[in-house]
Amino acid sequence: MGRKMANRKFIRLSQLKNKLATENLEEIDWVTFGVIVKKVTPQSANNGRTFSIWRLNDLRDLNECVSLFLFGEVHKEHWKTDQGTV
């Protein structure tokens, strides 16, 4: 893990909203971790394609969640991932 994180900035999910407002994250090599705290049943978009929505949290501040939308191949590969997975 140390090798993978070398030269990357760790940003907690609960800090992401504040960091997006104060820093240009497009210029930084950053990483975050989250736990799937809620999964919505896969939905169909207007174009007929199926997608998933996950709510992620870092377990530090349970009031701060990030919604992650999974489309295309990412949805196909990961839609069965269990709630509680990191």
C-alpha positions in Angstrom: 0.0 0.0 0.0 2.9 2.4 0.8 4.2 1.9 -2.7 0.8 2.6 -4.3 0.3 5.7 -2.2 3.8 7.2 -2.8 3.6 10.8 -4.0 -0.2 10.8 -3.8 -2.3 13.0 -1.5 -4.9 11.2 0.6 -8.2 13.1 0.9 -10.9 11.7 3.2 -14.4 11.4 1.6 -15.8 13.6 4.4 -13.3 16.4 3.4 -13.9 16.1 -0.4 -16.5 18.8 -0.7 -14.3 21.3 1.1 -11.2 20.3 -0.9 -13.1 20.7 -4.2 -14.1 24.2 -3.1 -10.6 25.3 -2.0 -8.1 23.3 -4.2 -7.7 22.5 -7.9 -7.7 18.7 -7.5 -7.2 18.2 -11.2 -3.6 19.3 -10.7 -3.0 16.9 -7.8 -2.5 13.1 -7.8 -4.9 12.2 -5.0 -6.7 9.2 -3.7 -9.6 8.5 -1.4 -11.2 5.4 0.2 -14.8 4.8 1.0 -17.2 2.1 2.2 -20.4 1.4 0.4 -23.0 2.3 3.0 -26.0 2.2 0.6 -26.8 0.8 -2.8 -29.8 1.8 -4.9 -31.4 -1.0 -7.0 -30.0 -0.7 -10.5 -31.9 1.9 -12.6 -32.5 2.3 -16.3 -31.5 5.6 -18.0 -33.6 7.2 -20.7 -31.4 5.6 -23.3 -32.2 2.1 -21.9 -28.8 1.5 -20.3 -28.6 0.3 -16.8 -26.6 2.1 -14.1 -26.1 1.8 -10.3 -25.8 4.4 -7.6 -23.7 3.8 -4.5 -23.5 6.0 -1.4 -19.9 6.0 0.0 -18.7 7.2 3.4 -15.3 7.2 5.1 -16.9 6.2 8.5 -15.5 9.3 10.1 -18.5 11.5 9.6 -21.6 9.5 8.8 -23.5 12.7 7.7 -21.1 13.2 4.8 -21.6 10.8 1.9 -20.6 10.8 -1.7 -22.9 9.4 -4.4 -21.1 7.4 -7.0 -22.8 6.6 -10.3 -21.6 3.5 -12.2 -22.3 3.3 -15.9 -21.3 1.0 -18.8 -18.6 -1.6 -18.2 -18.0 -0.4 -14.6 -21.6 -1.0 -13.8 -21.5 -4.5 -15.5 -18.4 -5.5 -13.6 -19.3 -4.1 -10.1 -23.0 -3.9 -9.7 -23.1 -7.0 -7.5 -20.5 -5.6 -5.0 -21.8 -6.0 -1.5 -22.8 -3.1 0.8 -20.0 -2.7 3.4 -17.3 -3.3 0.9 -14.3 -0.8 0.9 
